[in-house]
Amino acid sequence: MADNDTTKTYDTTKTYVRDTRTTEGSGASMALIVGGLVVAVGFILWLVFGNTGGSVVDNTPAAGTTNVTVEPAAPADSTTNVTIDADEPAAEPVAPVEPAPAEPVETAPAAPATNP
């Protein structure tokens, strides 16, 4: 909405200065994250490969020789006794069961319940 009052007087000797400053902090936070990742990876590598005091696990055998004997399990019985007699007659086919009636069968009404 426009101000149509033309009777106002303005002091034209005042100068207003607006100073706008911008800072970019995203580079610093990104450097902090990347630096943290580098330190974490370095620490993990030091844990894995940095053992200079000798082996953690002693891999030398207790004796000069190691004897291992592996015996196979007993073989499975591959013989199957199946007897087929061709002389027996084939079984006679069974007659189909007759279908149920289409209409329901009438039943007697139930006796009314009696109270004791």
Helices and strands as residue ranges (DSSP letters): H 26-49
